[in-house]
Amino acid sequence: MACGCVKLVCVSDDEEFRSIAEAAFDLARAGEGERLIRFVETGLPVDLVNGSGDSLLMLAAYHGHAPVVRALVTAGADVDKRNDRDQTPLAGAVFKDYGDVAAVLIEAGADPDAGTPSARQIAAMFDRDTFKA
């Protein structure tokens, strides 16, 4: 049996890796930051995406988990990584009105004009003050 290793996480086949990846996506959605970061620290790519192109960061942002977003950013996640619908984590946070998540992403350098629609466009559509001075 062939074994492809990613640091300390050994994966014997694609099915096992998909199972690990799905668990990581679930942790991001649920806000289980400590467990998720352990996956990343042992070799899971921080910018891993699901079948829709949603990264771990996108899922954490869209579900309102600011501490997980901060941990993923600290671990090197791409703050402007777009999904298959050209949406960014910042746009998802603004759409869901998660100001604390948006603040973490902006502090980390997320581009408010990236994606379609952009976070700035979403804020204007819903009259959110995310980018008002």
Residue pairs with C-beta under 8 A, 6 or more apart in sequence:
1 12
1 13
2 12
2 13
3 10
3 11
3 12
4 10
4 11
4 12
4 17
5 11
5 43
6 42
6 43
6 44
6 45
7 42
7 43
8 42
8 43
9 20
9 39
9 42
9 43
9 44
11 17
11 20
20 39
20 44
21 44
21 48
21 50
23 39
24 36
24 39
24 44
24 48
24 56
25 50
25 54
25 56
25 59
27 33
27 35
27 36
27 39
28 36
28 56
28 57
28 59
28 60
28 63
28 65
28 68
28 72
29 59
29 60
29 63
30 63
31 60
31 63
31 64
31 65
31 67
31 68
32 68
33 60
33 65
33 67
33 68
33 71
36 56
36 60
36 68
36 71
36 72
37 71
37 72
37 75
40 46
40 56
40 72
40 75
41 75
46 56
46 57
46 72
46 75
46 76
46 77
47 55
47 56
47 57
47 76
47 77
47 78
47 81
48 55
48 56
49 55
49 81
49 83
50 59
52 83
52 84
52 85
53 82
53 83
53 84
53 85
54 62
54 83
55 77
55 78
55 81
55 83
55 89
56 72
56 77
57 69
57 72
57 73
57 77
57 78
57 79
57 81
57 89
58 81
58 83
58 87
58 88
58 89
58 92
60 68
60 69
60 72
60 89
60 101
61 69
61 89
61 90
61 92
61 93
61 98
61 101
61 105
62 89
62 92
62 93
62 95
62 96
64 93
64 96
64 98
64 100
64 101
65 101
66 98
66 100
66 101
66 103
66 104
69 89
69 93
69 101
69 104
69 105
70 104
73 79
73 104
73 105
73 108
79 88
79 89
79 90
79 105
79 108
79 109
79 110
79 111
80 88
80 89
80 90
80 110
80 111
80 114
80 115
81 88
81 89
82 88
82 114
82 115
86 115
86 116
87 115
87 116
88 110
88 111
88 114
88 115
88 118
88 119
89 101
89 105
89 110
90 102
90 105
90 106
90 110
90 111
90 112
90 114
90 115
90 119
91 114
91 115
91 117
91 118
91 119
91 122
93 101
93 102
93 105
93 119
94 102
94 119
94 122
94 123
94 126
94 128
94 130
95 122
95 126
97 126
97 128
99 130
102 119
102 130
106 112
110 119
112 118
112 119
112 120
112 123
112 130
112 131
113 119
113 120
117 125
119 130
119 131
120 131
122 128
123 129
123 130
123 131
